[in-house]
């Protein structure tokens, strides 16, 4: 009977066991059918940040939705690997995907925790299981997900090596403050490469995967140190460290130094944003922020700082001449501690030369100010330090009132301008560490572009006074009238089509029927006067409007429009005579590229901010340089000649014409409207530009190897003020920049193409003269051309249509006219 009962029970148990096994098999089979294909791990291409570098390799910017740098396991130091293994899965190299010992221990610990509210539940997921969850599953807390995770972990272990699994894990995990993977976290937390991490730093990163926000280095510093030290203890326990080394590391502070996520090169904001826009247009947002591109730009960091300084100085000086517009803000009640209140006023973070300050006391002789305190790293709270200074009267003499009843009045004392509670910008001044000068944000804006004329590489770009104040890039996005700075393209068309620098054009009143009911247009010179017959050189040097219109009329505007297209100034210039005076709209970048054609001997220039782009695997997918290099691929030097670089750019202008134009634009600097640039003290050519009613001021100039374009004007166009010409406003900015940029460069004359003939002429009449005569210059003539034998005026005929020939004395003829400017 007993045996029979046992038999029955055994049979029932066997049936139940088989039923349970069948149920489990059915359950697992259903889950397995739903499992994702783990082979995708072999093709894993994680979102990786795009990194932008300057020409010298300095990091400029990073773009990413997930800040991640993917590094192979061979590049991860053993110290870092050991720290994460000790913290997350000490038996990683011994188990087959599941750590059954850890699972059993976790079950027992969780049973105890269930009966004791003082303990929290723990898990036993291996690194392989975490890879399965992070890559192939969701984060839902269900039994189904845990079973799927276990099955996938076993399969992954069979398909991939331990090192590959660890590599995927270390590059995928989120470690807080926007950093994914150990390489990005090393930069984000400690501003160093992963191979530079100390033991204490590596242990802190290994403490983060479970809950990065719970171990924030500033909000929960004590908790973070405790968790880091626990990781170090596990490393000692697992035999990765001697105990003494572990104790020393535990005594070290966290030492977290958060790294900025913005551009790391000062003053490059406008340049970098333009690069970002171009990359987005070329490859799309997804590739930009997830594709792991490595971008080498043409940016020259030192030159960029010079460009920004020149632009800020020029705009600030112009604005100060207009007077004081009032404080940036006002604090009614400073209280006992003025620091937090002034800290709330938003300052421009890229305007590091200036600081916000609040006026604490005023007298006729000086103002006592409290400088805006900084904020503590990590927490963002106001720093405890309170720095003060003074603004003496002599450092704010410029601050006459710009508006209101007191407009234009000179100040007699500091209290005429400032009051207690005013928040203003100040700048360190001579006279001691506490002496400051009063500043104000200018309303005027501007742009500067510096370019290599031989390659089109943009070396520096400034798109406004402050990128933090306005991200609108006036170098590339603002379309403005270039005014007289467009005239060289009209003159180059003439020189390329039979005219010479000594050709004479009549500077006299002209009336043009515009048609379509628009009435008669009577162009005028800036001075409002007319000067009679003058050479092309004189016309460009002194920026004669009427001569330019007559020249364009004689050639025909379709030819001028074609040359404007060749130079890249306009895509399709309206062929009307007013356009010859720069009334069409274009950008500073285009104008600078156009002048580069003069500087490089007449070859087409395509401006670029990007030299090369590589994908995440290091393959070059874009290169701006299209010139051919014969011999550049040599492995070593065996006495062969230097490589020969062949410029295959399109020749858009005769090289001789390009030099003739350069010579004439040198005259603009030496004798014409751009004489302020003579202070550079080196060969410089260029042209000023001023538009109707003084709305825009330009100067585009160049040395043999550097072209610089400068523009200033209000964003909402209005007059800059009477006599605010390109020569007075833009040329000084150009001059300041070129003095710095060329300071360590030896003077280099402009390159003369072979075949040109230099003949002494009278620069006023264009006629041949003996060398050394007063007013003589050496003018460049193409073969087969030369100065005229008689003083004939192009485009000026008698009533029968015959060209007029007049005496040289006619050059002195002056015809009065009405005022005006075009």
Residue pairs with C-beta under 8 A, 6 or more apart in sequence:
27 147
28 147
28 151
31 144
31 147
31 148
31 151
32 151
34 148
35 136
35 148
35 151
35 152
36 136
36 137
36 152
38 132
38 136
38 152
38 155
38 156
38 159
39 159
40 135
40 136
41 131
41 135
41 136
41 156
41 159
41 160
41 168
42 159
42 160
44 135
44 168
45 616
46 66
46 68
46 70
46 171
46 172
46 180
46 181
47 64
47 65
47 66
47 68
47 180
47 289
47 290
48 64
48 68
48 69
48 70
48 290
48 291
48 292
48 616
49 62
49 63
49 64
49 66
49 67
49 68
49 69
49 184
49 289
49 292
50 62
50 63
50 64
50 279
50 287
50 288
50 289
50 291
50 292
50 293
50 294
50 295
51 59
51 61
51 62
51 293
51 294
51 295
52 59
52 60
52 61
52 62
52 63
52 272
52 275
52 276
52 295
52 297
53 59
53 60
53 294
53 295
53 296
53 297
54 60
54 265
54 268
54 297
54 299
54 300
54 301
55 296
55 297
55 298
55 299
55 300
55 457
55 459
55 611
56 300
56 301
57 296
58 264
58 265
58 301
59 264
59 265
60 263
60 264
60 265
60 268
60 271
60 272
60 275
60 297
60 299
61 262
61 263
61 264
61 272
61 275
61 276
62 261
63 276
63 279
63 288
63 289
64 289
64 290
65 289
65 290
66 178
66 180
66 290
67 178
67 179
67 180
67 184
67 188
67 261
68 171
68 179
68 180
68 181
68 183
68 184
69 181
69 183
69 184
69 187
70 171
70 181
70 183
70 292
70 616
71 170
71 171
71 181
71 182
71 183
71 194
72 167
73 81
73 163
73 164
73 166
73 167
73 170
75 194
75 195
76 167
76 170
76 182
76 194
77 194
77 195
77 197
77 202
79 197
79 199
79 202
80 170
80 182
80 194
80 197
80 202
80 205
80 206
81 166
81 170
82 235
82 238
82 240
83 199
83 202
83 203
83 205
83 206
83 231
83 235
84 127
84 166
84 169
84 170
84 182
84 205
84 206
84 209
85 92
85 93
85 127
85 166
85 238
86 206
86 231
86 234
86 235
86 237
86 238
86 240
87 203
87 206
87 207
87 209
87 231
87 234
88 127
88 130
88 206
88 209
89 99
89 126
89 127
89 128
90 234
90 238
91 99
91 101
91 102
91 126
92 126
92 127
92 128
92 162
92 166
93 162
95 126
96 154
96 157
97 126
97 128
97 129
97 150
97 153
97 154
97 155
97 156
97 157
98 126
98 129
98 150
98 153
98 154
99 124
99 126
102 124
102 126
103 124
105 124
106 122
106 123
106 124
109 119
109 122
110 121
110 122
112 119
113 119
113 120
113 121
113 122
114 121
125 133
125 149
126 153
127 165
127 166
127 169
128 153
128 156
128 157
128 165
129 149
129 150
129 152
129 153
130 169
130 173
130 209
131 153
131 156
131 165
131 168
131 169
131 172
132 148
132 149
132 152
132 153
132 156
133 139
133 145
133 149
134 169
134 172
134 173
135 168
135 172
136 152
137 145
137 148
137 149
137 152
138 145
156 165
157 165
170 181
170 182
171 180
171 181
171 182
171 183
172 180
172 181
173 180
173 181
173 182
173 209
174 180
174 209
174 212
175 181
175 182
175 184
175 185
175 188
175 189
175 205
175 208
175 209
175 212
176 185
176 208
176 212
176 213
176 215
176 216
177 188
177 189
177 212
177 258
178 188
178 261
179 185
179 187
179 188
179 189
182 194
182 205
183 193
183 194
185 205
185 208
186 192
186 193
186 194
186 196
186 197
186 201
186 205
187 193
187 259
188 258
188 259
189 201
189 204
189 205
189 217
189 256
189 257
189 258
189 259
190 196
190 197
190 201
190 255
190 256
190 257
190 259
191 257
191 258
191 259
197 205
198 249
198 252
199 232
199 241
199 245
199 246
199 249
200 228
200 232
200 249
200 250
200 252
200 254
200 255
201 255
203 228
203 229
203 231
203 232
203 235
203 249
204 215
204 217
204 224
204 228
204 231
204 254
204 256
206 231
207 215
207 224
207 227
207 228
207 230
207 231
208 215
214 220
214 223
215 223
215 224
215 227
215 228
216 224
217 224
217 254
217 256
217 378
218 256
218 377
218 378
218 379
219 378
219 379
221 254
224 254
225 254
228 250
228 254
229 250
232 241
232 246
232 249
232 250
233 246
233 250
235 241
235 246
236 242
236 243
236 246
241 249
256 378
257 377
258 377
258 378
263 269
263 272
265 272
265 299
265 301
265 304
266 301
266 305
266 352
267 304
267 305
267 307
267 308
267 350
267 462
268 299
268 301
268 304
269 350
269 467
269 468
270 461
270 462
270 463
270 464
270 467
270 473
270 475
271 297
271 299
271 304
271 458
271 460
271 461
271 609
273 467
273 471
273 473
274 461
274 463
274 473
274 475
274 476
274 609
275 295
275 297
275 609
275 610
276 288
278 609
278 610
279 288
279 293
279 295
279 610
279 613
280 288
282 622
283 291
283 293
287 293
291 615
291 616
292 615
292 616
293 613
293 614
293 615
293 616
294 613
294 614
294 615
294 618
295 610
295 612
295 613
295 614
296 610
296 611
296 612
296 613
297 609
297 610
297 611
298 452
298 457
298 458
298 459
298 608
298 609
298 610
298 611
298 624
299 458
299 459
299 460
299 609
300 450
300 459
300 460
303 450
303 459
303 460
303 741
304 459
304 460
304 461
304 462
306 460
306 737
306 740
306 741
307 448
307 450
307 460
307 461
307 462
307 737
308 462
309 736
309 740
310 448
310 733
310 734
310 736
310 737
310 740
311 446
311 447
311 448
311 462
311 465
311 710
311 733
312 353
312 465
313 733
313 736
314 446
314 710
314 712
314 729
314 730
314 732
314 733
314 736
315 442
315 444
315 445
315 446
315 465
315 712
316 439
316 442
318 442
318 444
318 712
318 720
318 729
319 440
319 442
319 443
319 444
320 398
320 399
320 440
321 398
322 402
322 721
323 398
323 399
323 400
323 401
323 402
323 403
323 407
323 408
324 398
324 399
324 400
324 401
324 402
324 417
324 440
325 402
325 403
325 440
325 443
327 359
327 418
327 422
327 423
327 424
328 345
328 356
328 423
328 424
328 425
328 440
328 441
329 345
329 422
329 423
330 419
330 421
330 422
330 423
331 338
331 341
331 342
331 358
331 421
331 423
332 421
333 421
334 341
334 358
334 360
334 420
334 421
335 341
337 386
338 358
338 360
338 370
338 386
339 370
339 373
339 382
339 386
340 382
341 358
342 356
342 357
342 358
342 370
342 372
342 373
342 423
343 372
343 373
343 375
343 382
345 356
345 372
345 423
347 355
347 356
347 372
348 354
348 441
348 466
348 468
348 469
349 468
350 466
350 467
350 468
351 425
351 466
351 468
353 427
353 428
354 425
354 426
354 427
354 439
355 371
355 372
355 425
355 426
355 427
356 371
356 372
356 423
356 424
356 425
356 426
357 369
357 370
357 371
357 372
357 389
357 423
357 424
357 425
357 426
357 436
358 369
358 370
358 372
358 421
358 422
358 423
359 367
359 368
359 369
359 418
359 419
359 420
359 421
359 422
359 423
359 424
360 368
360 369
360 370
360 388
360 420
361 367
361 368
361 420
362 368
362 414
362 415
362 418
362 419
362 420
363 413
363 414
363 415
364 393
364 412
364 413
364 414
364 415
365 392
365 393
365 413
365 414
366 390
366 391
366 392
366 393
366 414
367 390
367 391
367 414
367 418
368 388
368 389
368 390
369 388
369 389
369 390
369 391
369 424
369 426
369 436
370 386
370 387
370 388
371 387
371 388
371 389
371 426
373 382
373 383
373 384
373 385
373 386
373 387
374 382
374 383
374 385
375 381
375 382
375 383
376 382
376 383
388 434
389 426
389 433
389 434
389 435
389 436
390 434
390 435
390 436
391 414
391 418
391 426
391 436
391 437
391 438
392 414
392 431
392 435
393 411
393 413
393 414
395 429
395 435
395 436
395 437
395 438
396 411
396 414
396 417
396 418
396 437
396 438
397 410
397 411
398 438
399 411
399 417
399 438
400 408
400 409
400 410
400 411
401 407
401 408
401 409
401 411
411 417
417 438
418 424
418 438
424 438
424 439
424 440
425 438
425 439
425 440
425 441
426 436
426 437
426 438
426 439
427 436
427 437
427 439
428 435
428 436
428 437
429 435
429 436
429 437
441 465
441 466
441 469
442 465
443 714
444 465
444 712
444 713
444 714
444 720
445 464
445 465
445 470
445 474
445 712
445 713
445 714
445 715
446 462
446 464
446 465
446 474
446 710
446 711
446 712
446 713
446 730
446 733
447 461
447 462
447 463
447 464
447 473
447 474
447 475
447 478
447 588
447 709
447 710
447 711
447 712
448 460
448 461
448 462
448 475
448 588
448 708
448 709
448 710
448 711
448 733
448 734
448 737
449 458
449 460
449 461
449 462
449 475
449 588
449 589
449 592
449 708
449 709
450 458
450 459
450 460
450 461
450 592
450 706
450 707
450 708
450 737
450 741
451 457
451 458
451 459
451 592
451 593
451 596
451 605
451 607
451 706
451 707
451 708
451 709
452 459
452 596
452 705
452 706
452 707
453 595
453 596
453 597
453 599
453 600
453 605
453 702
453 705
453 706
453 707
454 600
454 647
454 705
455 608
455 624
455 625
455 627
456 593
456 596
456 605
456 606
456 607
456 608
456 624
457 608
457 611
457 624
458 589
458 607
458 608
458 609
459 706
461 473
461 475
461 476
461 589
461 609
462 475
463 472
463 473
463 474
463 475
463 476
463 477
464 470
464 472
464 473
464 474
470 715
472 478
472 715
474 588
474 711
474 715
475 587
475 588
475 589
475 709
475 711
476 587
476 588
476 589
477 587
478 587
478 588
478 711
478 715
479 585
479 586
479 587
480 585
480 586
480 587
480 691
480 696
480 711
480 713
480 717
481 582
481 583
481 584
481 585
481 691
481 692
481 695
481 696
482 569
482 582
482 584
482 586
482 591
482 689
482 691
482 696
482 698
483 581
483 582
483 689
483 690
483 691
483 696
483 698
483 726
484 543
484 545
484 581
484 582
484 673
484 687
484 688
484 689
484 690
484 698
484 726
485 582
485 591
485 687
485 688
485 689
485 698
485 699
485 700
485 726
486 564
486 569
486 579
486 580
486 581
486 582
486 584
486 591
486 689
487 540
487 543
487 548
487 580
487 581
487 582
487 687
488 540
488 595
488 598
488 661
488 664
488 665
488 687
489 560
489 563
489 564
489 567
489 569
489 594
490 548
490 551
490 552
490 560
490 563
490 580
491 536
491 539
491 540
491 548
491 551
491 661
491 664
492 563
492 598
492 653
492 657
492 658
492 661
493 555
493 559
493 560
493 562
493 563
494 503
494 536
494 551
494 555
495 501
495 536
495 657
495 660
495 661
496 563
496 653
496 654
496 657
497 555
497 559
499 536
499 551
499 794
500 536
500 660
500 766
500 779
500 781
500 782
500 785
500 786
500 787
501 535
501 536
501 537
501 660
501 663
501 664
501 766
501 779
501 780
501 781
502 535
502 536
502 537
502 761
502 766
502 767
502 779
502 781
502 787
502 788
503 535
503 536
503 766
503 788
503 794
504 533
504 534
504 535
504 536
504 765
504 766
504 788
504 791
504 792
504 793
504 794
505 533
505 534
505 535
505 536
505 539
505 547
505 550
505 551
505 554
505 793
505 794
505 795
505 796
506 532
506 533
506 547
506 550
506 793
506 795
506 796
507 525
507 530
507 531
507 532
507 533
507 534
507 539
507 544
507 546
507 547
507 550
508 530
508 532
508 546
508 796
508 815
509 522
509 530
509 546
509 815
509 817
510 522
510 523
510 546
510 549
510 550
510 553
511 520
511 521
511 522
512 520
512 521
512 522
512 523
512 549
512 553
512 577
513 520
513 521
514 520
514 521
514 576
521 577
521 578
523 545
523 546
523 549
523 577
523 578
523 581
523 822
524 545
524 546
524 817
524 818
524 819
524 820
524 821
524 822
525 531
525 544
525 545
525 546
525 817
526 543
526 545
526 690
526 725
526 821
528 817
528 818
528 819
528 820
529 814
529 815
529 816
529 817
530 546
530 814
530 815
530 816
530 817
531 544
531 813
531 814
531 815
532 810
532 811
532 812
532 813
532 814
532 815
533 791
533 793
533 796
533 806
533 810
533 811
533 813
534 542
534 544
534 547
534 764
534 811
535 763
535 764
535 765
535 766
536 547
536 551
536 664
537 664
537 667
537 763
537 766
537 777
537 779
538 544
538 763
538 764
539 547
539 548
539 551
540 664
540 665
540 667
540 668
540 672
540 687
541 664
541 667
541 668
541 671
541 672
541 673
542 672
542 673
543 668
543 672
543 673
543 687
543 688
545 581
545 822
548 580
548 581
549 577
549 580
549 581
550 795
550 796
551 580
551 794
551 795
552 560
552 577
552 580
553 577
553 795
554 794
554 795
556 575
557 575
557 576
557 577
557 579
557 580
558 575
560 573
560 575
560 579
560 580
561 570
561 572
561 573
561 574
561 575
561 579
564 570
564 573
564 579
564 584
565 571
565 572
565 573
566 604
566 652
566 653
567 593
567 594
567 597
567 652
567 653
568 590
568 593
568 594
568 604
568 605
568 606
569 586
569 590
569 591
569 594
570 584
570 586
570 590
573 579
573 584
574 584
578 822
581 822
582 689
582 691
583 691
583 822
588 709
588 710
588 711
589 607
589 709
590 607
591 698
591 700
591 709
592 607
592 700
592 707
592 708
592 709
593 605
593 606
593 607
594 605
594 700
595 686
595 687
595 700
595 701
595 702
595 707
595 709
596 605
596 607
596 702
596 707
597 603
597 604
597 605
597 652
597 653
597 658
598 653
598 658
598 661
598 662
598 665
598 685
598 702
599 658
599 662
599 685
599 702
599 703
599 704
599 705
599 707
599 750
600 658
601 655
601 658
601 659
601 751
601 753
602 651
602 652
602 653
602 654
602 655
602 657
602 658
603 647
603 649
603 650
603 651
603 652
604 649
604 650
604 651
604 652
605 649
606 624
608 624
610 622
610 624
611 623
611 624
611 625
612 620
612 622
612 623
612 624
612 625
613 620
613 621
613 622
613 623
614 620
614 621
615 621
626 648
626 649
627 645
627 646
627 647
627 648
627 649
628 645
628 646
628 648
629 643
629 644
629 645
629 646
630 643
630 644
630 645
630 646
631 640
631 641
631 642
631 643
631 644
632 643
632 645
634 640
634 643
654 782
655 753
656 753
656 755
656 756
656 780
656 782
657 782
658 753
659 750
659 751
659 752
659 753
659 756
659 780
660 756
660 780
660 782
662 685
662 750
663 685
663 750
663 779
663 780
665 685
665 686
665 687
665 701
666 683
666 684
666 685
666 750
667 763
667 777
668 674
668 685
668 686
668 687
668 688
669 675
669 677
669 678
669 684
669 685
669 686
669 701
670 678
673 687
673 688
673 725
673 726
673 727
674 686
674 687
674 688
674 699
674 701
674 727
674 731
675 727
676 727
676 728
676 731
676 732
676 735
677 684
677 686
677 699
677 701
677 731
677 734
677 735
677 738
678 684
679 735
679 739
680 735
680 738
680 739
680 742
681 747
682 703
682 738
682 742
682 745
682 747
682 748
683 703
683 704
683 747
683 748
683 749
683 750
684 701
684 702
684 703
684 738
685 701
685 702
685 750
686 699
686 700
686 701
686 702
686 731
686 734
687 699
687 700
687 701
688 697
688 698
688 699
688 725
688 726
688 727
688 730
688 731
689 696
689 697
689 698
689 699
689 700
689 726
689 730
690 696
690 697
690 698
690 724
690 725
690 726
690 727
690 821
691 822
692 821
692 822
693 719
693 821
694 719
694 720
694 721
694 722
694 723
694 724
694 725
694 821
695 713
695 714
695 717
695 718
695 719
695 720
696 711
696 712
696 713
696 717
697 711
697 712
697 713
697 720
697 724
697 725
697 726
697 728
697 729
697 730
698 709
698 710
698 711
698 726
698 730
699 709
699 710
699 726
699 727
699 730
699 731
699 733
699 734
700 707
700 708
700 709
700 710
701 707
701 708
701 731
701 734
701 738
702 708
703 738
703 742
703 745
703 748
704 748
704 749
704 750
704 751
705 748
706 738
706 741
706 742
708 734
708 737
708 738
708 741
710 730
710 731
710 733
710 734
710 737
711 730
712 720
712 729
712 730
712 733
713 720
714 720
720 729
752 780
755 782
755 783
756 780
756 781
756 782
756 783
757 780
757 781
757 782
757 783
757 786
758 778
758 779
758 780
758 781
759 768
759 778
759 779
759 781
759 786
759 787
760 768
760 769
760 770
760 771
760 773
760 776
760 777
760 778
760 779
761 767
761 768
761 769
761 776
761 777
761 779
761 787
762 769
762 773
762 775
762 776
762 808
763 775
763 776
763 777
763 779
764 775
764 811
765 791
765 808
765 811
766 779
766 787
766 788
766 791
767 787
767 788
767 789
767 791
767 808
768 786
768 787
768 789
769 775
769 776
770 776
779 787
781 787
790 805
791 805
791 806
791 807
791 808
791 810
792 803
792 804
792 805
793 803
793 804
793 805
793 806
794 803
796 803
796 804
797 803
797 804
798 804
